[in-house]
Amino acid sequence: MGSLLRRPILTEKMNILKDVRQYAFEVPHDANKIEIAREIEKKFKVKVESIRTQKVKGKHKTQFRRSGRFEGRTRSWKKAIVTLKEGDVIDLLENV
């Protein structure tokens, strides 16, 4: 089995939350908080204080073409927001 952390989420909001030691990652739907914490501690050598998870629903998309209308949906995914202990930092661009 590969890593539980599929990708880091690098957005403006998460860049602001870095100042309060919070980082976000995309994780599998069946991953729980304990597994996510162990994976982050092992991979980045930091201590995890807390984890919040949320499921993000996929959006409905419609595309109009010359040949007709196409409807689809983006995929649903799970987000884990991790808060680290005081003094710990993750450099996402270096470690991923």
PyMOL CGO cylinders between C-alpha atoms (Angstrom):
from pymol import cmd
from pymol.cgo import CYLINDER

trace = [
    CYLINDER, 0.00, 0.00, 0.00, 1.26, 3.47, -0.85, 0.3, 1, 1, 1, 1, 1, 1,
    CYLINDER, 1.26, 3.47, -0.85, 1.13, 6.67, 1.09, 0.3, 1, 1, 1, 1, 1, 1,
    CYLINDER, 1.13, 6.67, 1.09, -2.15, 7.83, 2.65, 0.3, 1, 1, 1, 1, 1, 1,
    CYLINDER, -2.15, 7.83, 2.65, -1.35, 11.41, 1.70, 0.3, 1, 1, 1, 1, 1, 1,
    CYLINDER, -1.35, 11.41, 1.70, -2.36, 11.81, -1.93, 0.3, 1, 1, 1, 1, 1, 1,
    CYLINDER, -2.36, 11.81, -1.93, -1.36, 15.47, -2.31, 0.3, 1, 1, 1, 1, 1, 1,
    CYLINDER, -1.36, 15.47, -2.31, -0.97, 18.63, -0.25, 0.3, 1, 1, 1, 1, 1, 1,
    CYLINDER, -0.97, 18.63, -0.25, -3.59, 21.32, -0.76, 0.3, 1, 1, 1, 1, 1, 1,
    CYLINDER, -3.59, 21.32, -0.76, -1.77, 24.53, -1.66, 0.3, 1, 1, 1, 1, 1, 1,
    CYLINDER, -1.77, 24.53, -1.66, -4.28, 27.38, -1.74, 0.3, 1, 1, 1, 1, 1, 1,
    CYLINDER, -4.28, 27.38, -1.74, -4.29, 30.97, -0.49, 0.3, 1, 1, 1, 1, 1, 1,
    CYLINDER, -4.29, 30.97, -0.49, -6.32, 30.00, 2.56, 0.3, 1, 1, 1, 1, 1, 1,
    CYLINDER, -6.32, 30.00, 2.56, -3.96, 27.18, 3.49, 0.3, 1, 1, 1, 1, 1, 1,
    CYLINDER, -3.96, 27.18, 3.49, -0.99, 29.51, 2.97, 0.3, 1, 1, 1, 1, 1, 1,
    CYLINDER, -0.99, 29.51, 2.97, -2.50, 31.84, 5.59, 0.3, 1, 1, 1, 1, 1, 1,
    CYLINDER, -2.50, 31.84, 5.59, -3.20, 28.93, 7.97, 0.3, 1, 1, 1, 1, 1, 1,
    CYLINDER, -3.20, 28.93, 7.97, 0.46, 27.89, 7.80, 0.3, 1, 1, 1, 1, 1, 1,
    CYLINDER, 0.46, 27.89, 7.80, 1.14, 30.69, 10.29, 0.3, 1, 1, 1, 1, 1, 1,
    CYLINDER, 1.14, 30.69, 10.29, -0.95, 28.83, 12.90, 0.3, 1, 1, 1, 1, 1, 1,
    CYLINDER, -0.95, 28.83, 12.90, 0.75, 25.49, 12.06, 0.3, 1, 1, 1, 1, 1, 1,
    CYLINDER, 0.75, 25.49, 12.06, -2.16, 24.05, 10.01, 0.3, 1, 1, 1, 1, 1, 1,
    CYLINDER, -2.16, 24.05, 10.01, -1.68, 22.09, 6.79, 0.3, 1, 1, 1, 1, 1, 1,
    CYLINDER, -1.68, 22.09, 6.79, -4.17, 20.35, 4.49, 0.3, 1, 1, 1, 1, 1, 1,
    CYLINDER, -4.17, 20.35, 4.49, -3.85, 17.11, 2.54, 0.3, 1, 1, 1, 1, 1, 1,
    CYLINDER, -3.85, 17.11, 2.54, -6.08, 15.07, 0.26, 0.3, 1, 1, 1, 1, 1, 1,
    CYLINDER, -6.08, 15.07, 0.26, -6.55, 11.59, 1.72, 0.3, 1, 1, 1, 1, 1, 1,
    CYLINDER, -6.55, 11.59, 1.72, -8.53, 8.44, 0.77, 0.3, 1, 1, 1, 1, 1, 1,
    CYLINDER, -8.53, 8.44, 0.77, -12.22, 8.27, 1.76, 0.3, 1, 1, 1, 1, 1, 1,
    CYLINDER, -12.22, 8.27, 1.76, -11.61, 5.33, 4.10, 0.3, 1, 1, 1, 1, 1, 1,
    CYLINDER, -11.61, 5.33, 4.10, -8.64, 6.89, 5.98, 0.3, 1, 1, 1, 1, 1, 1,
    CYLINDER, -8.64, 6.89, 5.98, -9.27, 7.71, 9.62, 0.3, 1, 1, 1, 1, 1, 1,
    CYLINDER, -9.27, 7.71, 9.62, -7.66, 10.37, 11.83, 0.3, 1, 1, 1, 1, 1, 1,
    CYLINDER, -7.66, 10.37, 11.83, -5.33, 7.94, 13.61, 0.3, 1, 1, 1, 1, 1, 1,
    CYLINDER, -5.33, 7.94, 13.61, -3.92, 6.58, 10.35, 0.3, 1, 1, 1, 1, 1, 1,
    CYLINDER, -3.92, 6.58, 10.35, -3.49, 10.09, 8.95, 0.3, 1, 1, 1, 1, 1, 1,
    CYLINDER, -3.49, 10.09, 8.95, -1.66, 11.27, 12.09, 0.3, 1, 1, 1, 1, 1, 1,
    CYLINDER, -1.66, 11.27, 12.09, 0.72, 8.29, 12.03, 0.3, 1, 1, 1, 1, 1, 1,
    CYLINDER, 0.72, 8.29, 12.03, 1.49, 8.84, 8.35, 0.3, 1, 1, 1, 1, 1, 1,
    CYLINDER, 1.49, 8.84, 8.35, 2.23, 12.55, 8.80, 0.3, 1, 1, 1, 1, 1, 1,
    CYLINDER, 2.23, 12.55, 8.80, 4.41, 11.96, 11.87, 0.3, 1, 1, 1, 1, 1, 1,
    CYLINDER, 4.41, 11.96, 11.87, 6.36, 9.25, 10.05, 0.3, 1, 1, 1, 1, 1, 1,
    CYLINDER, 6.36, 9.25, 10.05, 6.79, 11.11, 6.75, 0.3, 1, 1, 1, 1, 1, 1,
    CYLINDER, 6.79, 11.11, 6.75, 7.55, 14.63, 8.01, 0.3, 1, 1, 1, 1, 1, 1,
    CYLINDER, 7.55, 14.63, 8.01, 9.00, 13.80, 11.49, 0.3, 1, 1, 1, 1, 1, 1,
    CYLINDER, 9.00, 13.80, 11.49, 6.67, 16.19, 13.35, 0.3, 1, 1, 1, 1, 1, 1,
    CYLINDER, 6.67, 16.19, 13.35, 4.14, 15.82, 16.19, 0.3, 1, 1, 1, 1, 1, 1,
    CYLINDER, 4.14, 15.82, 16.19, 0.44, 16.14, 15.31, 0.3, 1, 1, 1, 1, 1, 1,
    CYLINDER, 0.44, 16.14, 15.31, -1.75, 18.02, 17.79, 0.3, 1, 1, 1, 1, 1, 1,
    CYLINDER, -1.75, 18.02, 17.79, -5.16, 17.58, 16.11, 0.3, 1, 1, 1, 1, 1, 1,
    CYLINDER, -5.16, 17.58, 16.11, -6.80, 16.59, 12.83, 0.3, 1, 1, 1, 1, 1, 1,
    CYLINDER, -6.80, 16.59, 12.83, -10.05, 17.72, 11.25, 0.3, 1, 1, 1, 1, 1, 1,
    CYLINDER, -10.05, 17.72, 11.25, -11.47, 15.86, 8.26, 0.3, 1, 1, 1, 1, 1, 1,
    CYLINDER, -11.47, 15.86, 8.26, -14.20, 16.72, 5.81, 0.3, 1, 1, 1, 1, 1, 1,
    CYLINDER, -14.20, 16.72, 5.81, -15.65, 15.15, 2.70, 0.3, 1, 1, 1, 1, 1, 1,
    CYLINDER, -15.65, 15.15, 2.70, -15.81, 17.47, -0.31, 0.3, 1, 1, 1, 1, 1, 1,
    CYLINDER, -15.81, 17.47, -0.31, -18.62, 16.68, -2.74, 0.3, 1, 1, 1, 1, 1, 1,
    CYLINDER, -18.62, 16.68, -2.74, -17.97, 16.74, -6.46, 0.3, 1, 1, 1, 1, 1, 1,
    CYLINDER, -17.97, 16.74, -6.46, -19.62, 19.46, -8.53, 0.3, 1, 1, 1, 1, 1, 1,
    CYLINDER, -19.62, 19.46, -8.53, -21.99, 19.02, -11.46, 0.3, 1, 1, 1, 1, 1, 1,
    CYLINDER, -21.99, 19.02, -11.46, -20.48, 20.32, -14.70, 0.3, 1, 1, 1, 1, 1, 1,
    CYLINDER, -20.48, 20.32, -14.70, -22.12, 21.03, -18.06, 0.3, 1, 1, 1, 1, 1, 1,
    CYLINDER, -22.12, 21.03, -18.06, -20.23, 21.68, -21.27, 0.3, 1, 1, 1, 1, 1, 1,
    CYLINDER, -20.23, 21.68, -21.27, -21.82, 22.89, -24.47, 0.3, 1, 1, 1, 1, 1, 1,
    CYLINDER, -21.82, 22.89, -24.47, -20.23, 21.81, -27.75, 0.3, 1, 1, 1, 1, 1, 1,
    CYLINDER, -20.23, 21.81, -27.75, -21.15, 21.91, -31.39, 0.3, 1, 1, 1, 1, 1, 1,
    CYLINDER, -21.15, 21.91, -31.39, -22.09, 18.25, -31.21, 0.3, 1, 1, 1, 1, 1, 1,
    CYLINDER, -22.09, 18.25, -31.21, -24.35, 18.69, -28.18, 0.3, 1, 1, 1, 1, 1, 1,
    CYLINDER, -24.35, 18.69, -28.18, -24.37, 19.06, -24.45, 0.3, 1, 1, 1, 1, 1, 1,
    CYLINDER, -24.37, 19.06, -24.45, -22.19, 16.99, -22.13, 0.3, 1, 1, 1, 1, 1, 1,
    CYLINDER, -22.19, 16.99, -22.13, -22.94, 16.60, -18.46, 0.3, 1, 1, 1, 1, 1, 1,
    CYLINDER, -22.94, 16.60, -18.46, -20.61, 15.20, -15.89, 0.3, 1, 1, 1, 1, 1, 1,
    CYLINDER, -20.61, 15.20, -15.89, -19.42, 15.46, -12.35, 0.3, 1, 1, 1, 1, 1, 1,
    CYLINDER, -19.42, 15.46, -12.35, -16.06, 16.11, -10.73, 0.3, 1, 1, 1, 1, 1, 1,
    CYLINDER, -16.06, 16.11, -10.73, -14.93, 13.50, -8.24, 0.3, 1, 1, 1, 1, 1, 1,
    CYLINDER, -14.93, 13.50, -8.24, -15.61, 13.65, -4.52, 0.3, 1, 1, 1, 1, 1, 1,
    CYLINDER, -15.61, 13.65, -4.52, -12.63, 13.62, -2.18, 0.3, 1, 1, 1, 1, 1, 1,
    CYLINDER, -12.63, 13.62, -2.18, -11.65, 13.84, 1.49, 0.3, 1, 1, 1, 1, 1, 1,
    CYLINDER, -11.65, 13.84, 1.49, -9.60, 16.63, 3.07, 0.3, 1, 1, 1, 1, 1, 1,
    CYLINDER, -9.60, 16.63, 3.07, -7.58, 16.42, 6.28, 0.3, 1, 1, 1, 1, 1, 1,
    CYLINDER, -7.58, 16.42, 6.28, -6.52, 19.63, 8.04, 0.3, 1, 1, 1, 1, 1, 1,
    CYLINDER, -6.52, 19.63, 8.04, -3.66, 18.91, 10.41, 0.3, 1, 1, 1, 1, 1, 1,
    CYLINDER, -3.66, 18.91, 10.41, -2.54, 21.11, 13.32, 0.3, 1, 1, 1, 1, 1, 1,
    CYLINDER, -2.54, 21.11, 13.32, 1.04, 20.57, 14.49, 0.3, 1, 1, 1, 1, 1, 1,
    CYLINDER, 1.04, 20.57, 14.49, 2.62, 20.99, 17.92, 0.3, 1, 1, 1, 1, 1, 1,
    CYLINDER, 2.62, 20.99, 17.92, 4.31, 24.31, 18.75, 0.3, 1, 1, 1, 1, 1, 1,
    CYLINDER, 4.31, 24.31, 18.75, 7.64, 24.66, 16.94, 0.3, 1, 1, 1, 1, 1, 1,
    CYLINDER, 7.64, 24.66, 16.94, 7.00, 22.02, 14.23, 0.3, 1, 1, 1, 1, 1, 1,
    CYLINDER, 7.00, 22.02, 14.23, 6.90, 23.10, 10.58, 0.3, 1, 1, 1, 1, 1, 1,
    CYLINDER, 6.90, 23.10, 10.58, 6.35, 21.23, 7.30, 0.3, 1, 1, 1, 1, 1, 1,
    CYLINDER, 6.35, 21.23, 7.30, 8.01, 22.55, 4.16, 0.3, 1, 1, 1, 1, 1, 1,
    CYLINDER, 8.01, 22.55, 4.16, 5.56, 21.13, 1.61, 0.3, 1, 1, 1, 1, 1, 1,
    CYLINDER, 5.56, 21.13, 1.61, 7.44, 22.21, -1.50, 0.3, 1, 1, 1, 1, 1, 1,
    CYLINDER, 7.44, 22.21, -1.50, 10.59, 20.43, -0.30, 0.3, 1, 1, 1, 1, 1, 1,
    CYLINDER, 10.59, 20.43, -0.30, 9.10, 17.17, 1.05, 0.3, 1, 1, 1, 1, 1, 1,
    CYLINDER, 9.10, 17.17, 1.05, 6.46, 16.32, -1.58, 0.3, 1, 1, 1, 1, 1, 1,
]
cmd.load_cgo(trace, "trace")
